[in-house]
Amino acid sequence: MFTTIISEKGGAERRETFDRNEINVGRVQGNDLMLPKGNVSKHHARLLYRDGRFIVTDLKSTNGTYVNGRKISQATIVREGDKIYIGDFVLRLETGQPPAVVDGDESHRAVARISPVMRDAAVSAGAPGEVRSEAPPALGAPGAILGSVSSPPTTPRRAAESAVSHFPLERDPDSESAPDLQELPAGRVPRPPRLPDPDPRPRATTAMLGVIAPAAPPVVRASTRSTPQQAARRRALIALIDRVADVVDLAPLDASPLVDDALVKRIDDAVNEQSKAMRDEGEAPEGVDHELLARDALRELLGLGPLGVLLEDDQADEILVPRPDVVLAMHGGQASLVDPAFTSHEALARTVARLAQQSGEPVLPGEAIIDRRLARGARMIAIAPPVASTWTLSIRKQVRAEGSLEDQVRAGTLSRPMATLLDACVSARANVLVVGTGAGLVASMVAALASAAAAGERVAVLADSDDIQVGHAYVTRLALADRGARGEEVLWAATRLRPDRLVIASLAGAVAAAVVDAVSDGSQGVIAGLSAPSLRQGLARLAAQVALARPGASVESAREAVAESFDLAVEVTRSSDGRLRVARMGELVGADAGGIVVRDLFLRSADGTDEAGFAPTGIIPRFAQDFAARGLKLDVALFKRR
């Protein structure tokens, strides 16, 4: 016995209980469950309850059957609480024996979504019948358990039977030769096939990129986090582009990133005509805006798809496309899903070619890793097949880092005592190393330190782009990656200008050794950035780079050189809320067999916020005496442990 809960758009919810293991769903009489609507086929789907599992099969219906927004093409396991979409109806399934204690309908569904492994672990770890969640699940996890939900004691076998996954089966269970029902491994995302293509002729290749790409794997059209409305919009966009391809030859789009005006006119007309035809024929799902649909199709066929708007969005500092159907926009370290994404592997390939063309460096024949500088300082890295299984793209925009230490204090990046120490280091022309993951984090702190320099100082900024802004009248900018000179040669030239302060955006390769040599030759007031996951790893990498650049030098001597070159090291990171934070600030005091020795002066506290989130260790740095000798008195109360 099982119960079907039926809800119709604009109608009330009803329940029907069946005392059989199999029912047919359709529009006409003769079906066990009749749904009298025009978008429901005469014989639409079959629901089966076998071995403690629900199975839904689409009976080749006209509009298809969907489970949680995904169109199914074969027999699929569903769980209690999952939503089955049939026309305008939404169905949910329940067994005839619900849990004895239910804390609200949503709590019941939350328990039903727990995987067998999670349920067993929770039962064994906590009190009998109690399921707890200490933290929210990771991105893409099947579901979330909020608080604790009480239920009857559950054995591992019953838990496995009551929480099954809605992944497609390998064979239809109605087939006599079908094997035992099995689920796909946990975490595997099903990949539904593309909509049927009435024209088998190949019309999209990567020939224009000079890359012989293998057959692209089926693309997941609906992201695991897409809503049913987003999934419907994506399906409609795919259908519209397929219809346009039936009436217009799109092969020239793949032959060259440049499109002639005549083809643009034909595609524009075809998109508008086919969009109206879809509306008149009722092919597009209800609620889809046909004007927006036509605009999205033109953007993909003739423009940069979803990337065009993101490149103009000043709030989006990074764009990630791990596969064509997933586009992520990063806003201050937080990722958001962009809808709609690309409809195919070929559409993303065309966009990469157009971006490379706009950069002034078209994709070369056989080039599989495309690294280009785009407009406004953005950097694009794309990886093509066969190096990657499908096209992958990353665009990092140039973030203009500017501001003062006071701005960093107001933003909660560091405490006021820490800002006072940094200001004193800059005034005393101490050498400061900033380490963090990501150029944007490091550049923000480097720019704040450089802005603390006196207004009349001559500052030399060495960076690949103008992402570090220093509000001084006497600023000289030099490009480390200039093709006419090596980075160490650029640094050598900068030191010959005898600036009051050297600002290096990124220490890498031979530039790291050149900076150490410059300090040995008497350069002061050096502010340098280094990309690394942590301060410890950054110092180890820096010492290794110095050793490699000096033939015959040992790692031990390189460590000593690095420790003597910098007075203070600052480790920056990004917190869970996306904001910049200083995790550690310490004095470099030498090296030993284990590496460069750092005495921590300030540490970020895990149990504090704002000013209380940064705790002094009580250690007074050695360079405080040097500052006093230069006439700059440093208040030792800054380091007093609270």
C-alpha positions as CSV (number, residue, x, y, z in Angstrom):
1,M,0.0,0.0,0.0
2,F,1.2,3.5,-0.8
3,T,-0.2,7.0,-1.0
4,T,0.1,9.5,-3.9
5,I,-0.2,13.2,-3.0
6,I,-1.4,15.2,-6.0
7,S,-1.3,19.0,-6.3
8,E,-2.4,20.9,-9.4
9,K,-1.3,24.4,-10.3
10,G,-3.9,26.7,-8.9
11,G,-5.8,23.8,-7.3
12,A,-6.0,22.1,-3.9
13,E,-3.9,19.2,-2.8
14,R,-5.5,15.7,-2.7
15,R,-4.4,12.2,-1.6
16,E,-5.1,8.9,-3.1
17,T,-4.1,5.6,-1.6
18,F,-3.6,2.4,-3.7
19,D,-3.4,-1.2,-2.4
20,R,-1.4,-2.4,-5.3
21,N,2.3,-2.2,-6.2
22,E,1.9,-0.7,-9.7
23,I,-0.3,2.1,-11.1
24,N,-0.6,3.8,-14.4
25,V,-1.0,7.6,-14.7
26,G,-2.6,9.3,-17.7
27,R,-5.3,11.6,-19.0
28,V,-8.0,9.1,-20.1
29,Q,-10.1,6.6,-18.2
30,G,-8.6,3.2,-17.7
31,N,-5.6,4.6,-15.9
32,D,-5.3,4.0,-12.1
33,L,-4.6,7.7,-11.6
34,M,-6.4,9.9,-14.0
35,L,-5.1,13.5,-14.5
36,P,-7.5,15.2,-17.0
37,K,-5.4,17.9,-18.5
38,G,-4.3,18.5,-22.1
39,N,-0.5,18.5,-21.3
40,V,-0.9,15.0,-19.8
41,S,-0.6,12.1,-22.3
42,K,-3.3,9.4,-22.5
43,H,-0.8,7.0,-21.0
44,H,1.8,9.2,-19.4
45,A,3.8,7.3,-16.7
46,R,4.0,4.2,-14.6
47,L,4.6,4.2,-10.8
48,L,5.9,1.1,-9.2
49,Y,6.6,0.1,-5.6
50,R,9.0,-2.8,-5.4
51,D,11.4,-4.0,-2.7
52,G,10.8,-0.9,-0.6
53,R,11.5,1.4,-3.4
54,F,9.5,3.7,-5.6
55,I,10.2,3.6,-9.4
56,V,8.8,5.9,-12.0
57,T,8.9,5.2,-15.8
58,D,7.9,7.6,-18.5
59,L,5.6,5.9,-21.1
60,K,7.0,7.9,-24.1
61,S,4.8,10.9,-23.2
62,T,4.7,14.0,-25.4
63,N,5.8,16.5,-22.7
64,G,7.9,14.1,-20.6
65,T,8.1,13.2,-17.0
66,Y,10.4,15.1,-14.6
67,V,11.8,14.2,-11.1
68,N,12.9,17.2,-9.1
69,G,13.2,19.3,-12.3
70,R,15.1,16.7,-14.3
71,K,13.6,15.0,-17.3
72,I,13.9,11.2,-17.0
73,S,14.5,9.0,-20.0
74,Q,14.5,5.6,-18.3
75,A,13.1,3.9,-15.1
76,T,14.2,6.1,-12.2
77,I,14.2,5.5,-8.4
78,V,12.5,8.2,-6.4
79,R,12.3,8.8,-2.7
80,E,9.5,9.9,-0.4
81,G,9.2,13.6,-0.7
82,D,10.7,13.9,-4.2
83,K,8.5,15.8,-6.7
84,I,7.3,14.1,-9.9
85,Y,6.1,16.6,-12.5
86,I,3.5,15.4,-15.0
87,G,2.0,18.2,-17.0
88,D,0.5,20.8,-14.6
89,F,0.5,18.2,-11.7
90,V,3.1,17.5,-9.0
91,L,3.0,14.1,-7.4
92,R,4.7,13.0,-4.1
93,L,4.8,9.4,-2.9
94,E,4.5,8.0,0.6
95,T,4.4,4.5,2.0
96,G,1.5,3.3,4.0
97,Q,3.5,3.4,7.3
98,P,4.8,7.0,8.0
99,P,7.1,7.6,11.0
100,A,5.3,7.6,14.3
101,V,6.7,11.0,15.3
102,V,7.0,13.8,12.7
103,D,8.1,17.3,13.5
104,G,6.2,19.1,10.7
105,D,5.9,18.0,7.1
106,E,9.2,19.6,6.0
107,S,11.0,17.9,8.9
108,H,9.6,14.6,7.7
109,R,10.9,15.3,4.2
110,A,14.3,16.2,5.6
111,V,14.5,12.8,7.3
112,A,13.5,11.1,4.1
113,R,16.4,12.9,2.3
114,I,19.1,11.5,4.6
115,S,21.3,9.0,2.8
116,P,21.6,5.6,4.4
117,V,25.2,6.2,5.3
118,M,24.4,9.5,7.0
119,R,21.4,8.0,8.9
120,D,23.4,5.0,10.1
121,A,26.3,7.2,11.3
122,A,24.0,9.6,13.1
123,V,22.1,6.8,14.8
124,S,25.3,5.1,16.0
125,A,26.9,8.4,17.2
126,G,23.9,9.9,19.0
127,A,21.0,8.8,21.1
128,P,18.8,6.1,19.6
129,G,16.4,7.6,17.1
130,E,18.1,11.0,17.1
131,V,19.7,12.5,14.0
132,R,21.9,15.6,14.4
133,S,23.7,17.9,12.0
134,E,26.6,20.0,13.4
135,A,27.2,21.9,10.1
136,P,25.4,22.5,6.8
137,P,26.2,20.0,4.0
138,A,28.8,20.8,1.4
139,L,27.9,22.4,-1.9
140,G,25.9,20.0,-4.0
141,A,25.1,17.7,-1.0
142,P,21.8,15.8,-1.4
143,G,20.0,17.7,1.4
144,A,20.3,19.5,4.7
145,I,19.2,18.5,8.2
146,L,18.4,21.4,10.3
147,G,18.6,21.0,14.1
148,S,17.6,17.5,15.3
149,V,14.7,15.4,14.2
150,S,13.2,12.6,16.3
151,S,12.1,9.4,14.8
152,P,11.6,5.8,15.9
153,P,14.8,3.7,16.3
154,T,16.0,2.8,12.9
155,T,18.0,-0.2,12.0
156,P,20.6,0.0,9.2
157,R,18.5,-2.1,6.9
158,R,15.3,0.0,7.4
159,A,17.3,3.1,7.0
160,A,18.7,1.9,3.6
161,E,15.2,1.0,2.5
162,S,13.6,4.3,3.5
163,A,16.2,6.6,1.9
164,V,16.9,5.6,-1.6
165,S,18.3,7.9,-4.3
166,H,16.4,9.1,-7.4
167,F,19.1,8.1,-10.0
168,P,18.3,6.4,-13.3
169,L,18.4,2.6,-13.3
170,E,20.7,0.8,-15.8
171,R,17.7,-1.2,-17.1
172,D,14.0,-0.9,-17.0
173,P,12.7,-3.0,-14.1
174,D,9.7,-4.0,-16.2
175,S,12.0,-5.9,-18.6
176,E,12.0,-9.6,-17.9
177,S,15.8,-9.7,-18.3
178,A,16.4,-6.7,-16.1
179,P,19.0,-7.3,-13.4
180,D,18.5,-6.4,-9.7
181,L,17.8,-2.8,-9.0
182,Q,20.9,-0.8,-8.3
183,E,21.6,2.8,-7.6
184,L,24.5,4.8,-9.0
185,P,27.3,5.6,-6.5
186,A,26.6,8.4,-4.1
187,G,27.4,11.8,-5.4
188,R,27.2,10.8,-9.1
189,V,25.0,13.2,-11.1
190,P,22.9,11.7,-13.9
191,R,23.5,13.1,-17.3
192,P,20.3,13.1,-19.4
193,P,20.7,13.0,-23.1
194,R,20.2,16.1,-25.4
195,L,16.9,16.7,-27.0
196,P,16.4,14.6,-30.2
197,D,18.1,16.2,-33.1
198,P,16.1,15.9,-36.3
199,D,19.1,16.8,-38.4
200,P,21.9,14.3,-37.9
201,R,24.4,16.4,-39.9
202,P,27.3,17.7,-37.7
203,R,26.9,21.5,-37.5
204,A,29.2,22.5,-34.6
205,T,32.9,21.7,-34.5
206,T,36.0,23.1,-33.0
207,A,37.8,23.3,-36.4
208,M,38.0,27.1,-36.1
209,L,40.3,26.5,-33.0
210,G,42.5,24.0,-34.7
211,V,41.7,21.4,-32.1
212,I,40.4,17.9,-32.9
213,A,38.1,17.4,-30.0
214,P,36.7,14.1,-29.0
215,A,33.0,13.6,-28.8
216,A,31.8,15.8,-26.0
217,P,30.1,13.9,-23.1
218,P,26.4,14.4,-22.6
219,V,25.9,17.7,-20.8
220,V,23.8,18.0,-17.7
221,R,21.2,20.5,-18.9
222,A,19.8,21.3,-15.4
223,S,22.2,22.0,-12.6
224,T,21.7,20.1,-9.4
225,R,20.7,23.4,-7.8
226,S,18.5,24.6,-10.6
227,T,14.8,25.3,-9.8
228,P,12.1,23.7,-12.0
229,Q,11.6,27.1,-13.6
230,Q,15.3,27.4,-14.5
231,A,15.4,23.9,-15.8
232,A,12.4,24.7,-18.0
233,R,14.0,27.8,-19.3
234,R,17.1,26.0,-20.2
235,R,15.2,23.2,-22.0
236,A,13.3,25.9,-24.0
237,L,16.5,27.6,-25.0
238,I,18.0,24.3,-26.2
239,A,14.9,23.6,-28.2
240,L,14.9,27.1,-29.7
241,I,18.5,26.9,-30.8
242,D,17.9,23.5,-32.3
243,R,15.0,24.9,-34.3
244,V,17.1,27.8,-35.6
245,A,19.8,25.3,-36.7
246,D,17.1,23.5,-38.7
247,V,16.5,26.6,-40.9
248,V,19.9,28.3,-40.8
249,D,23.3,26.8,-41.5
250,L,25.3,27.5,-38.3
251,A,28.5,26.0,-39.5
252,P,30.1,29.4,-40.3
253,L,29.8,30.3,-36.6
254,D,32.3,27.5,-35.9
255,A,34.5,28.2,-38.8
256,S,35.4,31.7,-37.7
257,P,34.8,33.9,-34.6
258,L,33.9,36.7,-37.0
259,V,30.3,36.7,-38.3
260,D,29.2,38.6,-41.4
261,D,26.2,40.9,-41.4
262,A,24.1,38.7,-43.7
263,L,24.4,35.7,-41.4
264,V,23.6,37.9,-38.4
265,K,20.4,39.0,-40.2
266,R,19.4,35.4,-41.0
267,I,20.0,34.2,-37.5
268,D,18.1,37.2,-36.0
269,D,15.1,36.6,-38.2
270,A,15.1,32.8,-37.5
271,V,15.3,33.3,-33.8
272,N,12.3,35.6,-33.7
273,E,10.3,33.4,-36.1
274,Q,11.0,30.2,-34.2
275,S,10.4,31.7,-30.9
276,K,6.9,32.8,-32.0
277,A,6.4,29.4,-33.5
278,M,7.2,27.7,-30.2
279,R,4.8,30.0,-28.4
280,D,2.0,29.4,-30.9
281,E,2.5,25.6,-30.9
282,G,2.8,25.5,-27.1
283,E,6.2,23.8,-27.2
284,A,7.8,26.1,-24.6
285,P,6.8,25.4,-20.9
286,E,4.2,27.7,-19.4
287,G,5.7,30.8,-17.7
288,V,8.7,31.1,-20.1
289,D,9.2,34.7,-21.3
290,H,9.6,34.3,-25.1
291,E,11.3,37.7,-25.5
292,L,13.9,36.8,-23.0
293,L,14.3,33.4,-24.6
294,A,15.0,35.0,-28.0
295,R,17.5,37.4,-26.4
296,D,19.3,34.5,-24.7
297,A,19.5,32.6,-28.0
298,L,20.9,35.6,-29.8
299,R,23.5,36.2,-27.1
300,E,24.7,32.6,-27.4
301,L,24.7,32.4,-31.2
302,L,26.1,35.9,-32.0
303,G,27.7,37.1,-28.7
304,L,29.4,35.8,-25.6
305,G,26.4,34.0,-24.1
306,P,26.0,34.5,-20.4
307,L,29.5,35.9,-20.1
308,G,28.7,39.2,-21.9
309,V,26.7,40.6,-18.9
310,L,29.1,39.2,-16.3
311,L,32.1,40.9,-18.0
312,E,30.3,44.2,-17.6
313,D,29.3,43.5,-14.0
314,D,31.7,45.3,-11.8
315,Q,30.6,43.3,-8.8
316,A,31.6,40.0,-10.3
317,D,35.3,39.7,-9.9
318,E,35.7,36.1,-11.3
319,I,33.8,33.9,-13.7
320,L,34.1,30.1,-13.6
321,V,32.8,27.7,-16.2
322,P,33.8,24.2,-15.1
323,R,31.6,22.7,-17.9
324,P,29.2,24.2,-20.4
325,D,26.1,23.8,-18.4
326,V,27.5,25.4,-15.2
327,V,28.4,29.1,-15.1
328,L,29.5,30.5,-11.7
329,A,29.9,34.2,-10.9
330,M,32.1,35.1,-7.9
331,H,31.1,38.1,-5.8
332,G,33.6,38.7,-3.0
333,G,34.5,35.0,-2.7
334,Q,30.8,33.8,-2.8
335,A,29.7,31.8,-5.8
336,S,26.3,32.2,-7.4
337,L,24.8,30.1,-10.2
338,V,24.2,32.0,-13.5
339,D,21.1,31.1,-15.5
340,P,20.9,30.3,-18.3
341,A,24.3,28.7,-18.9
342,F,25.7,27.5,-22.3
343,T,23.5,25.0,-24.1
344,S,26.3,22.9,-25.5
345,H,30.0,22.2,-25.7
346,E,30.3,23.9,-29.1
347,A,28.6,27.1,-27.8
348,L,31.3,27.5,-25.1
349,A,34.0,26.8,-27.7
350,R,32.7,29.6,-29.9
351,T,32.7,32.0,-27.0
352,V,36.3,31.2,-26.1
353,A,37.3,31.9,-29.7
354,R,35.5,35.2,-29.8
355,L,37.1,36.3,-26.5
356,A,40.5,35.4,-27.9
357,Q,39.8,37.3,-31.1
358,Q,38.8,40.4,-29.1
359,S,42.1,40.2,-27.1
360,G,44.0,40.6,-30.3
361,E,45.5,37.1,-30.2
362,P,43.3,34.6,-32.0
363,V,43.4,31.0,-30.9
364,L,46.3,29.2,-32.7
365,P,46.0,25.9,-34.5
366,G,46.5,23.1,-32.0
367,E,46.5,25.5,-29.0
368,A,44.7,23.6,-26.1
369,I,45.5,26.0,-23.2
370,I,44.5,29.5,-24.1
371,D,45.8,32.3,-21.8
372,R,44.8,35.8,-22.9
373,R,44.5,39.3,-21.5
374,L,41.1,40.7,-22.1
375,A,39.7,44.2,-22.0
376,R,39.9,46.1,-18.7
377,G,42.7,43.9,-17.4
378,A,40.8,40.7,-17.1
379,R,42.7,37.4,-17.7
380,M,41.1,34.4,-19.4
381,I,42.4,30.8,-19.1
382,A,40.6,28.2,-21.2
383,I,41.4,24.5,-21.5
384,A,40.3,22.7,-24.6
385,P,39.9,19.0,-25.4
386,P,41.8,16.7,-25.5
387,V,43.6,18.2,-22.5
388,A,40.2,18.5,-20.7
389,S,37.2,16.3,-21.2
390,T,35.2,19.4,-22.2
391,W,35.9,23.1,-22.5
392,T,36.7,24.7,-19.2
393,L,37.0,28.4,-18.7
394,S,38.1,30.8,-16.0
395,I,38.1,34.6,-16.2
396,R,39.6,36.7,-13.4
397,K,38.9,40.4,-13.6
398,Q,41.4,43.0,-12.5
399,V,40.4,44.1,-9.1
400,R,41.7,47.6,-8.4
401,A,43.0,47.4,-4.9
402,E,43.1,50.7,-3.2
403,G,42.4,52.1,0.2
404,S,44.2,52.7,3.5
405,L,44.9,50.8,6.7
406,E,42.1,52.7,8.3
407,D,39.7,51.4,5.6
408,Q,40.9,47.9,6.4
409,V,40.2,48.4,10.1
410,R,36.7,49.6,9.4
411,A,36.1,46.6,7.1
412,G,37.1,44.3,10.0
413,T,40.2,43.0,8.1
414,L,42.5,43.7,11.1
415,S,42.4,45.4,14.5
416,R,43.5,48.9,15.2
417,P,46.6,47.8,17.2
418,M,47.6,45.7,14.1
419,A,47.1,48.7,11.8
420,T,49.2,50.8,14.2
421,L,52.0,48.3,13.9
422,L,51.8,48.2,10.1
423,D,51.8,52.0,9.9
424,A,54.9,52.1,12.1
425,C,56.6,49.5,9.9
426,V,55.9,51.5,6.8
427,S,57.1,54.8,8.4
428,A,60.3,53.1,9.5
429,R,60.8,51.7,6.0
430,A,60.7,48.1,7.2
431,N,60.4,45.3,4.7
432,V,57.0,43.6,4.8
433,L,55.9,40.4,3.1
434,V,52.2,39.8,2.5
435,V,51.1,36.1,1.9
436,G,47.7,34.9,0.9
437,T,45.7,32.7,-1.5
438,G,44.7,34.7,-4.6
439,A,46.1,37.8,-6.1
440,G,43.1,39.9,-5.1
441,L,43.5,39.3,-1.4
442,V,47.2,40.0,-1.5
443,A,46.8,43.1,-3.7
444,S,44.3,44.6,-1.3
445,M,46.7,44.5,1.7
446,V,49.8,45.5,-0.4
447,A,47.9,48.6,-1.7
448,A,46.8,49.6,1.8
449,L,50.4,49.3,3.0
450,A,51.7,51.3,0.0
451,S,49.2,54.0,0.7
452,A,50.5,54.4,4.2
453,A,53.8,55.8,2.8
454,A,54.5,59.5,3.1
455,A,53.0,61.6,0.4
456,G,56.4,62.9,-0.9
457,E,58.0,59.5,-1.3
458,R,59.0,58.1,-4.7
459,V,57.3,54.8,-5.1
460,A,58.1,52.1,-7.8
461,V,55.2,49.7,-8.3
462,L,56.1,46.5,-10.2
463,A,53.0,44.6,-11.3
464,D,51.7,42.9,-14.4
465,S,48.7,45.2,-14.4
466,D,47.5,48.4,-12.7
467,D,45.5,46.5,-10.1
468,I,47.4,48.1,-7.2
469,Q,46.5,51.8,-6.9
470,V,48.7,54.1,-4.8
471,G,47.5,57.6,-4.2
472,H,50.9,59.3,-4.5
473,A,52.2,61.9,-7.0
474,Y,55.5,60.2,-7.6
475,V,54.6,56.7,-8.7
476,T,56.6,54.8,-11.4
477,R,54.8,51.7,-12.8
478,L,56.8,48.9,-14.3
479,A,55.4,45.6,-15.8
480,L,57.1,42.5,-14.6
481,A,55.8,40.4,-17.5
482,D,56.9,42.7,-20.2
483,R,58.0,40.6,-23.2
484,G,61.0,42.8,-23.9
485,A,62.7,42.1,-20.5
486,R,62.7,39.5,-17.8
487,G,61.2,40.2,-14.4
488,E,64.6,40.3,-12.6
489,E,65.9,42.8,-15.2
490,V,62.8,45.0,-14.6
491,L,63.5,44.9,-10.8
492,W,67.1,45.7,-11.3
493,A,66.2,48.7,-13.4
494,A,63.7,49.8,-10.7
495,T,66.4,49.8,-8.0
496,R,68.6,51.9,-10.2
497,L,65.9,54.6,-10.1
498,R,66.6,54.8,-6.4
499,P,63.0,54.9,-5.2
500,D,62.1,55.4,-1.6
501,R,59.9,52.4,-1.7
502,L,59.6,49.3,-3.8
503,V,56.1,47.7,-4.2
504,I,56.2,44.2,-5.8
505,A,52.7,42.7,-6.6
506,S,53.9,39.1,-6.8
507,L,57.1,37.3,-5.9
508,A,57.6,34.4,-8.3
509,G,60.6,32.7,-9.9
510,A,63.7,34.7,-10.4
511,V,62.0,37.9,-9.2
512,A,62.0,36.5,-5.7
513,A,65.8,36.0,-5.7
514,A,66.2,39.5,-7.3
515,V,64.2,41.1,-4.4
516,V,66.4,39.3,-1.8
517,D,69.5,40.6,-3.6
518,A,68.1,44.1,-3.8
519,V,67.5,44.1,0.0
520,S,71.1,42.8,0.5
521,D,72.3,45.7,-1.6
522,G,70.5,48.2,0.7
523,S,67.0,48.6,-0.6
524,Q,64.5,49.5,2.1
525,G,60.8,50.0,2.4
526,V,60.0,46.9,0.3
527,I,56.4,45.8,0.3
528,A,56.0,42.4,-1.5
529,G,53.1,40.1,-2.2
530,L,53.3,36.3,-2.5
531,S,50.5,33.9,-3.4
532,A,50.4,30.8,-1.2
533,P,47.9,28.9,0.9
534,S,49.6,29.8,4.2
535,L,52.5,31.8,5.6
536,R,54.5,28.6,6.3
537,Q,54.0,27.3,2.7
538,G,54.8,30.8,1.3
539,L,58.1,31.1,3.1
540,A,59.1,27.6,2.1
541,R,58.3,28.3,-1.5
542,L,60.1,31.6,-1.4
543,A,63.3,30.0,0.0
544,A,63.1,27.3,-2.7
545,Q,62.8,29.9,-5.4
546,V,65.8,31.8,-4.1
547,A,67.9,28.6,-3.9
548,L,66.9,27.6,-7.5
549,A,68.0,31.0,-8.8
550,R,71.4,30.8,-7.2
551,P,73.4,27.9,-8.6
552,G,75.3,26.1,-5.9
553,A,73.3,27.7,-3.0
554,S,71.8,25.5,-0.4
555,V,68.2,25.7,0.9
556,E,69.5,26.5,4.3
557,S,71.4,29.6,3.1
558,A,68.3,30.6,1.1
559,R,66.2,30.4,4.2
560,E,68.6,32.6,6.1
561,A,68.6,35.1,3.2
562,V,64.8,35.3,3.2
563,A,64.6,35.6,7.0
564,E,67.1,38.5,6.9
565,S,65.3,40.3,4.0
566,F,61.9,40.8,5.6
567,D,61.1,42.2,9.0
568,L,57.4,41.4,9.2
569,A,55.1,38.8,7.5
570,V,51.3,39.2,7.2
571,E,49.1,36.2,6.3
572,V,45.7,37.2,4.7
573,T,42.8,35.0,4.0
574,R,39.1,35.1,3.2
575,S,36.6,34.2,5.8
576,S,33.4,32.2,5.3
577,D,31.4,35.4,4.8
578,G,33.7,36.4,1.9
579,R,35.5,39.2,3.6
580,L,39.3,39.8,3.8
581,R,40.9,38.9,7.2
582,V,44.4,38.9,8.6
583,A,44.9,35.5,10.0
584,R,48.5,35.9,11.3
585,M,51.1,38.6,11.7
586,G,54.6,37.7,12.8
587,E,58.3,38.7,12.9
588,L,60.9,36.7,10.9
589,V,63.7,35.9,13.3
590,G,66.0,33.5,11.5
591,A,66.0,29.9,10.1
592,D,66.7,26.4,11.4
593,A,66.5,22.9,10.1
594,G,62.7,23.0,10.1
595,G,62.5,26.2,8.0
596,I,62.1,29.9,8.6
597,V,61.3,30.8,12.2
598,V,58.3,33.2,12.7
599,R,57.4,34.7,16.1
600,D,53.7,35.4,16.0
601,L,52.8,38.9,17.2
602,F,49.0,38.8,16.4
603,L,46.7,35.9,15.7
604,R,43.1,35.7,14.6
605,S,40.9,34.4,17.4
606,A,38.4,31.8,16.5
607,D,36.0,32.9,19.3
608,G,36.0,36.6,18.7
609,T,34.6,39.2,16.3
610,D,35.7,42.6,15.2
611,E,38.4,43.9,17.5
612,A,38.1,40.9,19.8
613,G,38.7,38.7,16.8
614,F,42.4,39.5,16.7
615,A,44.6,38.6,19.7
616,P,48.1,39.8,20.5
617,T,50.4,37.1,21.7
618,G,52.3,39.3,24.2
619,I,55.6,39.1,22.3
620,I,57.4,42.4,21.7
621,P,59.2,42.3,18.3
622,R,63.0,42.8,18.1
623,F,62.6,45.5,15.5
624,A,60.9,47.7,18.1
625,Q,64.4,48.7,19.3
626,D,65.5,49.4,15.8
627,F,62.5,51.7,15.3
628,A,63.4,53.6,18.5
629,A,66.9,54.1,17.2
630,R,65.4,55.7,14.1
631,G,63.4,58.1,16.3
632,L,60.1,56.1,16.0
633,K,58.8,55.0,19.3
634,L,56.5,52.0,19.2
635,D,54.1,51.6,22.1
636,V,54.7,48.2,23.6
637,A,51.1,48.2,25.0
638,L,50.1,47.2,21.5
639,F,51.4,43.7,22.1
640,K,50.0,43.3,25.6
641,R,47.9,40.1,25.8
642,R,44.3,40.7,26.7
